[in-house]
Amino acid sequence: MRSQLARKPENTYHHGDLRGALIKAALREAEQGGAEAISIKALAKQLGVSQPAPYRHFADRDALLAAVTAEAFRQLSAIMREAMAGTSKQSKLSRLAQVTLDFGLRRNGIYRLMFASRTVSCAAKDSELHEATRETFSLVIEALEAPAVGYLRERQALKIWAALHGVVMLAEQGLFTGEAAHATREELVEDFVRETKAALAAAIKGARRRKKAGS
């Protein structure tokens, strides 16, 4: 009697790490067209798996976008961390700011997914995505190389974070050429860095003086 071998149905899930493969493939699509370019159906076809297979890992497209955006933030954090660990004469904040600018300009589709979609705002506060964003912002705070005095560091970190975002988005829209200010984007970012560090130092000094006077 011949042994009967069970045949695997066509178009069934057969990928070793489909979750990771989907995130990686979706990042490639986002590089070209931001969040709008990501389609679960198209990704399944691209990876050679059945249409239902991705839903074993992601409940819907929003869940996939959240995972992809979290990975993008982790990649940005890794780049920031590497820049801060360098031996350049520039300050940590300067190095962090310049690599963030470079990331936003070179990987604009990913950057728009991270900062110009509603993916983060729609995610749960205790989600993987929000954890990744907090890690990124904590590096901005660390790059200030200043003591914790109230929330002065956090306020200045948020200010330069907003300023960096503004430069990237203006440049992406073709609204920042540098001609009006006779400055490059990189020079403008260095202005932000100097102003942020000076403002933080003055704020800390003032807070300490007030505390001393009140003691």
C-alpha positions as CSV (number, residue, x, y, z in Angstrom):
1,M,0.0,0.0,0.0
2,R,1.4,3.3,-1.0
3,S,1.9,5.9,1.7
4,Q,-0.3,8.9,1.3
5,L,1.5,12.2,1.7
6,A,-0.6,15.1,2.7
7,R,-0.3,17.8,0.1
8,K,0.1,21.4,1.2
9,P,-2.7,23.5,-0.3
10,E,-1.6,26.2,-2.7
11,N,-1.2,29.7,-1.5
12,T,-1.0,28.8,2.2
13,Y,1.2,30.4,4.8
14,H,4.7,29.1,4.5
15,H,7.0,31.9,5.5
16,G,9.4,31.3,8.4
17,D,9.1,34.8,9.9
18,L,6.1,36.4,8.3
19,R,5.6,39.1,10.9
20,G,9.2,40.4,10.4
21,A,9.0,40.0,6.7
22,L,5.8,42.0,6.5
23,I,7.3,44.8,8.5
24,K,10.5,44.9,6.4
25,A,8.6,44.8,3.2
26,A,6.2,47.5,4.4
27,L,9.1,49.7,5.3
28,R,10.4,49.4,1.8
29,E,7.0,50.5,0.4
30,A,6.8,53.4,2.9
31,E,10.2,54.6,1.7
32,Q,8.6,55.3,-1.7
33,G,5.2,56.5,-0.7
34,G,4.6,56.9,3.0
35,A,1.7,55.2,4.8
36,E,-0.5,55.3,1.7
37,A,1.8,52.9,-0.1
38,I,1.3,50.1,2.4
39,S,-1.3,47.4,1.4
40,I,-1.6,44.1,3.2
41,K,-3.0,42.5,0.1
42,A,-0.1,43.7,-2.0
43,L,2.5,42.7,0.7
44,A,1.0,39.2,0.9
45,K,1.4,38.8,-2.9
46,Q,4.9,40.2,-2.8
47,L,5.9,37.7,-0.1
48,G,4.2,34.8,-1.8
49,V,1.8,33.9,1.0
50,S,-2.0,33.5,1.1
51,Q,-4.2,36.6,1.6
52,P,-5.3,35.6,5.1
53,A,-1.7,34.8,6.3
54,P,-0.8,38.3,7.4
55,Y,-3.8,38.5,9.6
56,R,-2.3,35.8,11.8
57,H,0.1,38.5,13.0
58,F,-1.8,41.8,12.4
59,A,-5.5,42.3,13.1
60,D,-5.8,44.9,10.4
61,R,-3.8,47.4,8.4
62,D,-3.7,49.9,11.3
63,A,-2.0,47.2,13.4
64,L,0.6,46.6,10.7
65,L,1.2,50.4,10.3
66,A,1.7,50.7,14.1
67,A,4.3,47.9,14.0
68,V,6.1,49.4,11.0
69,T,6.2,52.8,12.6
70,A,7.5,51.4,15.8
71,E,10.4,49.8,13.9
72,A,11.0,53.1,12.1
73,F,11.4,54.8,15.4
74,R,13.7,52.1,16.7
75,Q,15.9,52.6,13.6
76,L,16.0,56.3,14.1
77,S,16.9,55.8,17.8
78,A,19.7,53.5,16.7
79,I,21.1,56.1,14.4
80,M,20.8,58.8,17.1
81,R,22.6,56.6,19.6
82,E,25.4,55.9,17.2
83,A,25.9,59.6,16.4
84,M,25.9,60.5,20.1
85,A,28.5,57.9,20.8
86,G,30.9,59.3,18.2
87,T,34.1,61.2,18.9
88,S,33.3,64.3,16.9
89,K,34.1,67.7,18.5
90,Q,30.4,68.7,17.9
91,S,28.1,68.4,20.9
92,K,25.9,65.4,21.3
93,L,22.9,67.5,20.6
94,S,24.4,68.8,17.4
95,R,25.3,65.3,16.2
96,L,21.8,64.0,17.1
97,A,20.1,67.0,15.3
98,Q,22.1,66.6,12.1
99,V,21.5,62.8,11.8
100,T,17.8,63.4,12.4
101,L,17.7,66.0,9.7
102,D,19.5,63.6,7.4
103,F,17.1,60.8,8.2
104,G,14.1,63.0,7.5
105,L,15.5,64.2,4.2
106,R,16.8,60.9,2.9
107,R,14.0,58.6,4.1
108,N,11.1,61.0,3.7
109,G,8.4,58.4,3.1
110,I,9.3,56.7,6.4
111,Y,9.6,60.1,8.1
112,R,6.1,61.0,6.9
113,L,4.8,57.7,8.2
114,M,6.3,58.5,11.6
115,F,5.4,62.2,11.9
116,A,2.8,63.1,9.3
117,S,0.2,60.3,9.7
118,R,-2.2,59.5,12.6
119,T,-0.6,56.2,13.3
120,V,1.0,57.3,16.6
121,S,-2.0,59.3,17.8
122,C,-4.3,56.3,17.2
123,A,-2.1,53.8,19.1
124,A,-2.7,52.9,22.7
125,K,-0.5,54.7,25.2
126,D,1.0,51.5,26.5
127,S,1.7,50.1,23.0
128,E,5.0,49.1,21.4
129,L,4.7,52.1,19.2
130,H,4.5,54.6,22.1
131,E,7.3,52.9,23.9
132,A,9.5,53.4,20.7
133,T,8.6,57.1,20.5
134,R,9.4,57.6,24.2
135,E,12.8,56.0,23.6
136,T,13.5,58.3,20.7
137,F,12.5,61.4,22.7
138,S,14.6,60.3,25.7
139,L,17.6,60.4,23.5
140,V,16.9,64.0,22.6
141,I,16.8,64.8,26.4
142,E,20.0,62.8,27.0
143,A,21.7,64.8,24.1
144,L,21.2,68.0,26.0
145,E,23.8,66.9,28.5
146,A,22.2,68.9,31.3
147,P,21.0,68.1,34.9
148,A,17.4,67.4,35.6
149,V,15.9,70.6,37.0
150,G,12.1,70.4,37.0
151,Y,11.0,69.8,33.4
152,L,13.4,72.3,31.9
153,R,15.2,69.7,29.8
154,E,12.0,68.2,28.5
155,R,10.7,71.6,27.5
156,Q,13.9,72.4,25.5
157,A,14.0,68.9,24.0
158,L,10.5,69.3,22.8
159,K,11.3,72.7,21.3
160,I,14.2,71.5,19.3
161,W,12.3,68.4,18.3
162,A,9.6,70.6,16.9
163,A,12.1,72.8,15.1
164,L,13.8,69.9,13.5
165,H,10.5,68.5,12.3
166,G,9.6,71.9,10.9
167,V,12.8,72.1,8.8
168,V,12.3,68.6,7.4
169,M,8.6,69.2,6.5
170,L,9.3,72.6,4.9
171,A,12.2,71.1,2.9
172,E,10.0,68.1,1.8
173,Q,7.4,70.6,0.5
174,G,10.0,72.6,-1.3
175,L,9.3,75.6,1.0
176,F,12.8,75.8,2.5
177,T,15.6,76.5,0.1
178,G,17.7,78.6,2.5
179,E,17.8,81.5,0.0
180,A,15.7,83.8,2.1
181,A,17.9,83.4,5.2
182,H,21.1,82.8,3.3
183,A,21.6,79.6,5.3
184,T,21.6,75.9,4.6
185,R,19.3,73.6,6.4
186,E,22.3,72.3,8.3
187,E,23.3,75.8,9.4
188,L,19.8,76.5,10.6
189,V,19.8,73.3,12.6
190,E,23.1,74.4,14.2
191,D,21.4,77.7,15.2
192,F,18.7,75.7,16.9
193,V,21.2,73.7,18.7
194,R,23.1,76.7,20.0
195,E,19.9,78.5,21.0
196,T,18.5,75.5,22.8
197,K,21.7,74.8,24.8
198,A,22.0,78.5,25.7
199,A,18.3,78.8,26.7
200,L,18.5,75.6,28.8
201,A,21.6,76.8,30.6
202,A,20.0,80.1,31.4
203,A,16.8,78.5,32.6
204,I,18.7,76.1,34.9
205,K,20.8,79.0,36.3
206,G,17.6,81.0,36.9
207,A,15.8,78.1,38.6
208,R,18.8,77.5,40.9
209,R,19.1,81.2,41.8
210,R,15.4,81.3,42.7
211,K,15.6,78.2,44.8
212,K,18.7,79.6,46.6
213,A,16.9,82.9,47.3
214,G,13.9,81.1,48.6
215,S,15.8,78.8,50.9
